[in-house]
């Protein structure tokens, strides 16, 4: 994985370590620094450990309080790099969606257990070619990225080959009934896509669950995410792709997944719901 593709926490940790070193060189303990800045001590601790990103004003105040205001310039460069991690997906899209798909394939290849939650659309690993094409055209319009739909679809379908010879790999995939009903493609495409999901319920390495309308949910399905071996979480937001690897972040997403999973229908129950929804796409 390239430096730019690493989780945002590496940049936070590097920045926090640099700030810690400046404080230590000034022979100021964390509590004293917090008092000088009017901050709670926990803020100093979180910034140093990479658990909270400082603002530009925080960096200027920190270095000034440590008698080293000249160090702010280089640290502000690191802060801008941290901010850029959130925009990396957009930069990659300038090269086309196929590049992003190949990066995803590398991440998936390195994991044995993958947990997926998608509230709005069918996950890429289970998409038909036509449904995938509709998604890539949407992303190209939204992000002003190259319309390399044919190459991107081919790369996405190549990712799916692992489902049929998984070895030790296992997937637990959750999607909502809403993802089946949103009109994100023509009716014929939606029918074929849902029929593909019916077949996917029989894949030995895949546990596919559908969270139905009306299910009592213990937690809000705020957005989609992928968990890889309980080591990394990938979250796609409108303008970026976030790769999160802090243990507490991964634990939080795993907790959300585990709370949502019992609300889903599986196996024959899932197939009945899928087949019922197919009939609505006439």
N, C-alpha and C positions, 0 to 999 in steps of 0.2 A: 504494500500500500504506500503511495507517495506521501510525503510530508503534509501536503495540503489536504490529503484525504483522511488524515488521522483525526480522531475525535477531538473536539474542542478542549477537552480537559488537559491534553498535553500542553497546549499553549497557556492555559491558566496556571498550570503547575510551574512552567518555566518562568512566567512573569512573577508568580508568587515567590519563587525561590530568589529571584533577583532582588525583589523588594525586601525579603527577609535578610539577605546578605547586606544590603545597605543599612538596615536597622542595626544588625549585629556589629557592623564596622563602626557605627556611631556609638556603640556601647549603651544602647537604649533597649530596655526590655519592652515586651509587647504591651504590657499594661500602662507603662509610662507613655509610650507613643500614643496609645488610645486616648489617654487623658489630654495630651497636647493637642490632639486633633478633634477632641470632643466626640469621639466615637465610642461605642460599646466595645469592650475588649474582644468580643466574639467576632467583630468585623475584621480586626487585624488578623486574628487567627485564621478565619476563613479565606481571606485574601492570600495569606502566606501558604496555605495548604492547597490552593488552587480550587477551592470550593465556591468561591465567589469572584467574579471578574470586577476589578476596580474600574472606576470611570477615569477619564483624563484628569479631572479635577482631583480625584483621590490620589493619583500618582504625583501630581504637582505638590499637593499638600504633604504627602508622605516624605518625598525627597527633601522638601524645604524643612520639615520638622527634624529631619536627620542631619541637617546642615550640608546637604549635597544636592542643591537644586539643579546643578548641571547634569545630573544623571537622568533627569526627567525625559530629555529628548529621546534617548535610545529606548527607554521603557515605553514611551508613547508609540514608537515604531512597533514594539512587540504587541501593544494593545491593538493597534490597527490590524496586525496579523491575526490576532485572536478574533477580531470582528470579521475578518475575511473568511474564516473557517465557515461561517454561516452562509456565505455567498458562494462557496466553492461549486455547488451543484450547478448554479447558473453559469459559471465560467466553463464548466465541463460541457454544458449543453451547447456552447458555441462551436464545439467540435462535432456535435451531433449526438443523438440519443443512443446510437449503437455503442459509443464509447462508454456511456454510463452503464449500459447493460453488461458489457464485458467486465466492468469493475464490480458490479453486483455478483456476477458469476464467480469471480475470484473469492469474494467474501463468503458466498454460500459453499464453495468447495472446501473452505477451511473449517467449516462447522459440522458437527454431528447432529445436533438437535436445534431446530429452528422453530420458533413460535411466532405466529403472524396474527395480527388483528387488523382488519380493514373494515371501516364502517361505511365507506362510500363507493368503492369499486371492487371488482374481483382482483385478487392478488395476481401479479404478473406470472407466477409459476403455473397458474391454472387458466390463463387467458387463451382464448382462441385467437387465430391470426387476425380475423376481422375486428374483434373487440380490441385487441392490442393496437391495431392500426388506428382505430378511433381514438384511443388514449394518446398515442404519439402525436396525432394531428392536433389534438387539444393542447398538449404541452407545447408544441411548436408555435401555435397561435399565441398562447399565453406568455411564453418566454422569448418570443422572437428568435427562436433557435432554428438551426438548419432543418428543413423538412425531409430528413433521411428516413422516411417511414419504412420503406422496404427493407433497408439494412437493419433498422432498429427492430422490426418484427422478427427478422431472421435471427438476430442475436437473442431476443427474448425467447423464441421457440427453442433455440439451442440450449438455453438455461434449463428448459423443462425436461431434457433428456435424462437428467439425473433421477427424476421421479420413477423411471422404469428400470433402473439398475442402481438402487440407492445404497447397497452395501449396508453400512451401519447407520446411515443417515435416517433421521426421522423428522417429520414435520407435523406440527399441530397448528392448524389454520382455522381461524375464526373469521367469519364475515357476518354482517348484519343482513336481515331481510331487505333493508333499505337499499343495500348495494345491488340487489336483484331487481329492484323496482325503479330505480332512477333511470330516466331515459337518456343514458349516456351513449347510445348507439341506436340504429334503426331496429325496428321490432324483430326482423329476421335475424339480425346479429345477436340480439338479446336472447332469443329463443335458443339459438345454437350454443351460446355461451352457457346458459343455464343447463342445457342438456350435457354439456361438457362437465359441469360440476356434478351432475348425477353420476357420471362415470367415475369421477375422481373420488367419490365416497367409497369406491371399492379398491382403491390403490392401497397395497399392504403397508407402505411406509408413511401414508398420509392419514391423519385423523382430521377430518373436515367437519366443522360445526357451523351451524347457521343460527344466529340469535334472532328469534322471531319477534315481530311486532307484538306488543302486549306482554312480553316477558318482564318480570320484575327484576330490574338491574340493581346490583349493590353499589355500582360505581358508574359515573357518566362515561360513555364511549366518546371521549373528547376528540381523538384523532387516531389515525393508524400508526402502527409501529411493528418492527421486526426485532426479535431477540435472538441472538446467536450464541448458543452454548452458555447462556447466563454470563457472558463476558462483554458483550457489546449490544447496543440498541441503535437501530437506524430509524430516524423519524423524518418523514418528508413533510415539509410545510410548503406554503405557496411559493416562497422565494428561495428556498434552500433545502439542502439535505443535511441533517445533523447526525453525527456519529458520536454516541455517548458511551463512555466506558468507565466513568466513576462508579465504584461499587454501589454507592447509595442510589445513584440514578438507575442502574440496572435493576437493583432490588425493587425500587418503586414501580418500574414498568412490569416486572414479573408479578408483583402483587396485583396490579390492575388486571393483567392477563388471567391470573388464577381466580380472581373474583368474577370475571366475565365468563370464563369457560363453562361453568356449570349451568349458565343460563341458555346455552346453545342446544340445539337439536342435533343428534348424530345418527349415522347409519340409516335405518329404515325411516325413522322419523324425519330426518333431514331430507331424504329422497321424496317423501310425501309432500313436504313443503315446497321443495324445488319443482316438482312436477305440477303442483297447483299454481305456482307462479308462472311457469311456462305458458299455461293456458291463458294468462292475462295478456301475453304479448302476441296479439293476433294481427 
